[in-house]
Amino acid sequence: MIITNAHVVANHILVLVIKRGSPKKYKAEVKAIGRECDLAILVIESKEFWEDMNPLELGDMPFLQESVNVIGYPTGGENISVTKGVVSRIESMDYAHGAINLPAIQTDAAMNPGNSGGPVCIGNKVVGVAFQTLGHSNNIGCLIPAPVVKHFITGVEKTGQYVGFCSLNLSYQHMDAQIRRHFKMNPEMTGILIYNINQHSDALNILKKYDVILSIDGVAIENDGTVIIPNRERIRLNDLVSLKQLGETILLKILREGKMHEFNITLKPVQRLVPAGQFDNNPSYYIFAGLVFVPLRKQHIKGSNGEQIVVISEVLADVINVEYYMYKHLKVNSVNKVKVENLKHLCELIEKCCTKDLRLELGDGRVIILDHQSAKSSTSLILERHRVPWAMSKDLMTDQSTTCSKRVYACLSLSESVTMMKKTAKEGKSLFGSPTFVDLGNGRLRCVETGHEVLAGDVESYARNKRCRLGLIDHALSQGKSPLNMFSQCPLSRSKLVCKLTGDTVNKNEEHIWKHVNGKRFLHKLEQVERGAGSSGRTEETQVNNPRHNKEDSGSEESDFWMPKSSSDSELDEETDEENCKGSHCDDKESEELSERTKRMSLEIGPSSFASRKKKSKNDELS
């Protein structure tokens, strides 16, 4: 087998190996990868490759100032390179690839990109594997020590896979003279004070908070948390524990309330609630209403298998989430007051939501409230606009969600695309969903949103009626529900709305509102606001943010009880819709918008005044 770095074969598709002095390439299989320790094992089945090959033996931890040779194929040429240096430091450091703290060796031997995975030798023995350098420094190369390499290989040989590095899963602090005296330690005693025990630690029911650990396997622990290995450098307690194998038992000598105790603790690897990174697999995600949910990946947070911290990594701009476009990199605690266990659980809670409002509680205490049906309808358009083919990653998909989450616009023929767009347009007709009713008895119901009384048998026809749809719009406008939180009532016409973002006038019609908020002009303004560059959009919003409302048109002319319309009334509604459609400005070009605004301006300040101002401005420019 061949030992190399995990980051050398990260996200690999095909691995080929070349022997020194031979142009032939041999296929290699990755047998095991240790992300934390940045090591990997390659296996080559070809017997030809191993002919005349002499394996190198793993050595021990070197001493300071010992000379080492770094062998590899760094940048600058294609032939093998050998550089020489000395061991300058031995201590724990963060491994860049695995984001974990493990023992490492520093050397002043020249190391460059391409040296990764190469052996570092003293004579014929390997004392380390080159894996990284320290940025913003000169001649500081880092090696993975032979004991760490041995630990990795031993674990793979025993279990057939990488098993990780063990830990006591507890937190401790150093002890000065006052703390030692307070916890009844003799002057000869040294140790560390436990202040927290992880809930997943095997020591949870054995050790206690404020126990003092005096020694481990007979090796005394210093007051700063280090241990002295004979003829070696001082190392941390965590480093000593990390080199123990899975299932190995250690003996701890404890001082508890002035009395000595001894306990045996079985070690197991740390299960990280937030992994350091993801390799060799596609990222796991879920998109709903433009909110992109992903599992958090960061170091130093420990947890049990199956748990994940879910965060909102990005917000894809849309009117449905305009109030939440700054809610990025925030933890999601619960969905409809149910605690989120992992990303798949969050996906199930949202997909199976049966309430009108979807409530997301975030880690900092903030809350996101979405109309579930509106958000579900807008998700497909958001995916299309941002060219995202799936609403969720494949690991979250079920047979049912696969068919409803995939976007197929790119694969459709022209006729099929037109059909799909018509279907989308129909979704705008019920933008604000169905009305809700309260039973009054005797076969009569009252609409909560509009206040109209309806016969129980006429509920379906009422829900499609224009008066009901306008009532739902007015109710959503008064409650500030999305997307009407971006509109205000037009002061000049009860049948019009004014967009706070663009300043455009839009018919009070669900299809027109839907078309406007998905138009290029609106989305461009929305993206400007999200980037913090929408100064013009904010100015326009200030101008129309407090529109004048005509209380005279509050709907007092309408009767409280709704009756089904006749065919002539329905035709009149359709004619009115057609007239409104013709008078709508949401589909005009920019030149037509400018012309219309100029006309309104001239009516307000008078043509002579307008003309004189325009002429004056031209004279000013000429002067």
Buried (B, 14 or more C-beta within 10 A) or exposed (E): EBBBBBBBBBEEEEBEBEBEEEEEEBEBEBBBBBBBBBBBBBEBEEEEBEEEEEEEEBBEBBBEEEEBBBBBBBEEEEEEBEBEBBBBBBEBBEBBBBBBBBBBBBBBBBBBEBBBBBBBBBEEBBBBBBBBBEEEEEBBBBBBBBBBBBBBBEBBEEEEEBBBBBBBBBEBEEBEEEBBEEBEBEEEBBBBBBEEBBEBBBBEEBBBEEBBBBBBEEEBBBBEBBBEEEEBBEBBBBBBBBBBBBEEEBEBBBBBEEEEBEBEBEBBBBBBBBBBEBBEEEEBBBBBBBBBBBBBBBBEEBBEEEBBBBBBBBBBBBBBBBBBBEBEEBBBBBBBEBEBBBBBBBBBBBBEBEEEEBBBBBBEEEEBEBBBBBBBBBBBBBBBBBEBEBBBBEEBBBEEBEEEBBBEBEEBEEEEBEEBEEEBEEBBEBBBBBBEBEEEEEEBBBBEBBEBBBBEEBBEBBBEBBBBBBBBBBBBBEEEBBBBBBBBBBBEBBEBBBBBBBBBBBBBBBBBBBBBBBBEBBBBBBBBBBEEEBEEBBEBBEEBEEBEEEEEEEEEEBEEEBEEBEEEEEEEBEEEBEEBBEEBBBEBEEEEBEEBBEEEBBEEEEEEEBEEEEEEEEEEEEE
